[in-house]
Every structure is written in C-alpha cells, then in structure tokens.
C-alpha cells in the first residue's frame, strides 16, 4: 500500500474514543437511528451491532435533513445555476461547496471531529501528494494519469466556485486547501443514492467486504443500511464499495 511518512501533529485532536462517542450522540440528536456502535476495529473505525439484528431490519437510518447532496448546495450555487456567465460546476463540486461550509459550523463539529485529518489524507491519498513528488513516483503509469485527471477536475470545480461566488455576491469561495480536503472526503467516503452523489454522515463508518452484510435503501424519509442477513451482536457490519 502506497503511503507517505506521517507529518508531526500540529494541533491537539480528540482521542478516537472521545470523537466517536460525540459522533454517535450527535447522530441521534439529528434524528438518526442506529443499533450499532462505532468501534475501532483492526481495519479502522467500523459499525458494530450492539444487539442481534434480523435480516431485513434497519441497522441505521440517516434522515434526509443531514444527507448532503447537490440539492443542499449553498445559495450562491443555486442562484448562478442558470446564469450564462457562470462556469459549469459538477455535481461533485456542488456537494463539496456545501461540505466546505461544515468547517465553521458548530452544529456539525461532533461529526467532523471523526473525519481523517489533513495529515491522514496527505499520507494515504496520492491525489493529495505534492504534484512533483507524485509525478516522479507515478510517471507513465495508470495511477499517475488517473491522479492528474482527478486533481484537474477538482481544480476546474474550484475555479468555477470562485467565479460563481464572485458573480453572485462578490464573496470568496473556500481556499484551495479546504476545497481539496473536502474533495478527498467525498472521494473516500461518498455514496451514490438513486444515481446521486451523497455524503451520509455516520453511515460512512461502514467498512467494505466483498460479501456485504448490509445494503443501502433510500426513501423520502432517509437513507438506511438494511441487514441482508442476520447480524449477531458484536459483529461488524459490512457494505460493498463495488
């Protein structure tokens, strides 16, 4: 697995136990329902059933109010959507334009505290490595070409966001560093629900397995993980990222 050396910590962070306890409480306060706990497993944070879960039973349900998709884009994105002078912003960019607002949103802070740090992403995701370093390592490879396409798309969306925010009210869009960070969040933790890119807080703790034990089910009320098979208490829930 490709990885860069870990940079020294520059700020105090919550312990995983503190962060996950806060995220679970936050999720329930926002109307989420769960019969799982967030547990530090041998493959990272995961959702583990706290009781026996029957086949077809919801494991957790995230209300639509905290599901972030393109329909939750900020007012400046919506207002410039049909403006011929506004550059195109992708669906992914519309989602990221909302996510960057979470940086200063105290109501989301308990969940945001559980997300990977900049240092985590910069160590583990080649898309966030310095261009020169990545170009040397991946020269002439599929990984290198894919990385360039990904970062180019992020930059195009960021330029569009800057232009559209200025066009709307003269304000400033998020700086590139934060735009890049939240794109990394989407790249590593987003879902497609009914064909739409979505960010599902708390549900993003579910890890991958080729033979999943849960499946996504969406309706007008929310998005759920439903058990595909009986899940005993203490067992980790798995989705398939394929």
C-alpha positions as CSV (number, residue, x, y, z in Angstrom):
1,X,0.0,0.0,0.0
2,X,1.4,3.4,-1.0
3,X,1.8,5.8,1.9
4,X,3.9,8.8,2.8
5,X,5.6,9.4,6.1
6,X,3.4,10.9,8.7
7,X,3.9,14.6,9.4
8,X,4.2,15.7,13.0
9,X,0.9,16.6,14.7
10,X,0.5,20.4,14.8
11,X,-2.7,20.6,17.0
12,X,-4.3,18.6,19.7
13,X,-7.1,16.3,18.5
14,X,-9.7,14.4,20.3
15,X,-9.0,10.7,21.0
16,X,-10.9,8.3,18.8
17,X,-13.0,7.3,21.8
18,X,-14.0,10.9,22.5
19,X,-14.7,11.6,18.8
20,X,-16.8,8.5,18.2
21,X,-18.8,8.9,21.3
22,X,-19.5,12.5,20.3
23,X,-20.5,11.5,16.8
24,X,-22.9,8.8,18.0
25,X,-24.6,11.3,20.3
26,X,-24.7,13.9,17.6
27,X,-26.2,11.4,15.1
28,X,-29.1,10.5,17.4
29,X,-29.7,14.2,18.2
30,X,-30.1,14.9,14.5
31,X,-32.8,12.2,14.2
32,X,-30.6,9.3,13.2
33,X,-31.5,5.8,14.4
34,X,-28.9,3.1,15.0
35,X,-28.5,-0.2,16.7
36,X,-24.7,-0.1,16.2
37,X,-21.7,1.4,17.9
38,X,-18.7,3.0,16.2
39,X,-15.8,0.7,17.2
40,X,-12.0,0.9,16.5
41,X,-11.6,-2.4,14.6
42,X,-8.5,-4.0,13.1
43,X,-9.3,-2.3,9.8
44,X,-10.2,1.1,11.2
45,X,-13.4,2.6,12.6
46,X,-16.4,0.5,11.8
47,X,-20.1,0.0,12.8
48,X,-20.6,-3.0,15.1
49,X,-24.0,-4.3,16.1
50,X,-24.8,-3.8,19.7
51,X,-27.6,-6.4,19.6
52,X,-28.8,-9.1,17.3
53,X,-30.1,-7.7,14.0
54,X,-32.6,-9.6,11.9
55,X,-32.5,-9.9,8.2
56,X,-34.3,-7.0,6.6
57,X,-34.0,-4.9,9.7
58,X,-32.5,-1.4,9.5
59,X,-29.1,-1.2,11.0
60,X,-29.0,2.6,10.9
61,X,-31.1,5.3,9.2
62,X,-29.9,8.8,8.4
63,X,-32.7,11.4,8.0
64,X,-32.8,13.4,4.8
65,X,-32.1,16.6,6.7
66,X,-28.4,15.6,7.2
67,X,-27.9,13.8,3.9
68,X,-25.7,16.1,1.8
69,X,-26.2,16.0,-1.9
70,X,-26.2,18.6,-4.7
71,X,-29.7,19.8,-3.7
72,X,-28.1,21.2,-0.5
73,X,-25.6,23.4,-2.3
74,X,-25.3,27.0,-1.0
75,X,-27.5,29.8,-2.2
76,X,-24.7,31.2,-4.4
77,X,-24.5,27.9,-6.3
78,X,-28.3,27.7,-6.8
79,X,-28.6,31.4,-7.8
80,X,-26.0,31.2,-10.5
81,X,-27.1,27.8,-11.9
82,X,-28.8,29.2,-15.0
83,X,-26.6,32.3,-15.4
84,X,-24.8,32.1,-18.8
85,X,-21.9,33.9,-17.3
86,X,-21.4,31.3,-14.6
87,X,-18.9,28.5,-15.4
88,X,-20.1,24.9,-15.1
89,X,-19.8,23.3,-11.6
90,X,-20.0,19.5,-11.5
91,X,-22.4,17.6,-9.2
92,X,-19.4,16.7,-7.1
93,X,-18.4,20.3,-6.9
94,X,-21.9,21.3,-5.8
95,X,-21.7,18.8,-2.9
96,X,-18.2,20.0,-2.0
97,X,-19.4,23.6,-2.0
98,X,-21.8,22.6,0.9
99,X,-19.3,20.4,2.7
100,X,-16.7,23.2,3.0
101,X,-19.2,25.1,5.0
102,X,-19.0,22.5,7.7
103,X,-15.6,23.8,8.7
104,X,-17.1,26.6,10.6
105,X,-20.5,25.0,11.5
106,X,-20.6,24.2,15.2
107,X,-23.7,22.1,14.8
108,X,-21.6,19.6,12.7
109,X,-18.5,19.7,14.8
110,X,-19.0,16.4,16.7
111,X,-19.2,14.5,13.4
112,X,-16.5,16.5,11.6
113,X,-14.1,15.6,14.5
114,X,-14.2,12.0,13.4
115,X,-13.1,12.6,9.9
116,X,-9.5,12.0,8.8
117,X,-7.1,14.9,9.3
118,X,-5.3,16.7,6.5
119,X,-2.2,14.8,7.6
120,X,-4.0,11.4,7.3
121,X,-5.2,12.2,3.7
122,X,-1.8,13.6,2.7
123,X,-0.1,10.4,3.8
124,X,-2.6,7.9,2.3
125,X,-4.1,9.5,-0.8
126,X,-1.8,10.1,-3.8
127,X,-4.3,12.7,-5.1
128,X,-3.2,14.9,-2.2
129,X,0.6,14.4,-2.6
130,X,2.6,17.3,-4.0
131,X,2.5,17.3,-7.8
132,X,6.2,17.0,-8.2
133,X,6.5,14.0,-5.9
134,X,3.6,12.3,-7.4
135,X,4.8,12.9,-10.9
136,X,8.2,11.3,-10.1
137,X,6.6,8.3,-8.5
138,X,3.9,7.6,-11.0
139,X,5.4,8.8,-14.3
140,X,3.9,6.9,-17.2
141,X,1.6,4.9,-15.0
142,X,-2.2,4.5,-14.9
143,X,-2.2,5.8,-11.3
144,X,-0.3,8.9,-12.4
145,X,-2.8,9.6,-15.3
146,X,-5.8,9.0,-13.0
147,X,-4.4,11.2,-10.3
148,X,-3.9,14.1,-12.8
149,X,-7.5,13.7,-14.1
150,X,-8.9,13.7,-10.5
151,X,-6.9,16.8,-9.4
152,X,-7.6,18.6,-12.7
153,X,-11.4,18.1,-12.1
154,X,-11.0,19.4,-8.5
155,X,-9.2,22.5,-9.8
156,X,-11.7,23.1,-12.5
157,X,-14.6,23.0,-10.0
158,X,-12.7,25.2,-7.6
159,X,-12.1,27.8,-10.3
160,X,-15.8,27.6,-11.1
161,X,-16.8,28.0,-7.5
162,X,-14.6,31.1,-7.1
163,X,-16.1,32.7,-10.2
164,X,-19.7,31.8,-9.3
165,X,-19.4,33.1,-5.7
166,X,-17.8,36.4,-7.0
167,X,-20.6,36.7,-9.6
168,X,-23.3,36.1,-7.0
169,X,-22.3,38.5,-4.2
170,X,-18.6,39.4,-4.6
171,X,-17.7,36.9,-1.8
172,X,-14.9,34.5,-1.6
173,X,-15.2,30.7,-2.1
174,X,-13.3,28.3,0.1
175,X,-9.5,28.3,-0.3
176,X,-7.9,25.6,-2.5
177,X,-6.5,23.7,0.6
178,X,-10.0,23.2,2.1
179,X,-11.6,22.5,-1.3
180,X,-9.0,19.8,-1.8
181,X,-9.6,18.4,1.7
182,X,-13.4,18.0,1.2
183,X,-12.9,16.5,-2.2
184,X,-10.7,13.9,-0.5
185,X,-13.6,13.3,1.9
186,X,-16.0,12.8,-1.0
187,X,-13.6,10.6,-2.9
188,X,-13.1,8.3,0.1
189,X,-16.4,8.4,1.8
190,X,-19.3,9.3,-0.5
191,X,-22.1,7.1,-1.9
192,X,-24.4,7.1,-4.9
193,X,-28.0,7.0,-3.8
194,X,-30.6,6.8,-6.6
195,X,-27.8,7.9,-9.0
196,X,-26.8,11.0,-7.0
197,X,-23.6,11.7,-5.2
198,X,-24.3,11.8,-1.4
199,X,-22.5,12.2,1.8
200,X,-24.0,10.1,4.6
201,X,-22.7,11.1,8.0
202,X,-22.2,8.2,10.4
203,X,-23.1,5.6,7.8
204,X,-19.7,6.3,6.3
205,X,-18.1,4.3,9.1
206,X,-19.2,1.1,7.5
207,X,-16.3,-0.8,6.0
208,X,-16.0,-2.8,2.8
209,X,-16.3,-6.5,2.3
210,X,-16.8,-8.4,-1.0
211,X,-19.7,-10.2,0.6
212,X,-21.6,-7.4,2.3
213,X,-24.0,-7.9,5.3
214,X,-25.9,-4.7,4.7
215,X,-27.4,-2.8,1.7
216,X,-28.4,0.8,1.1
217,X,-32.2,1.5,1.0
218,X,-33.5,5.0,0.4
219,X,-36.9,6.6,0.7
220,X,-38.4,10.1,1.2
221,X,-37.6,9.9,4.9
222,X,-34.0,8.9,4.9
223,X,-31.3,6.5,3.8
224,X,-30.8,3.3,5.7
225,X,-28.5,0.4,5.9
226,X,-30.6,-2.7,6.0
227,X,-29.3,-6.2,7.1
228,X,-29.0,-8.6,4.1
229,X,-28.6,-11.4,6.6
230,X,-28.8,-11.9,10.4
231,X,-26.1,-9.9,12.1
232,X,-25.2,-11.1,15.7
233,X,-24.4,-8.7,18.5
234,X,-20.8,-7.8,18.4
235,X,-20.4,-8.4,14.6
236,X,-19.2,-5.7,12.3
237,X,-21.5,-4.5,9.5
238,X,-20.1,-4.5,6.0
239,X,-21.1,-2.8,2.8
240,X,-19.6,-3.4,-0.6
241,X,-17.9,-0.4,-2.2
242,X,-18.0,-2.1,-5.7
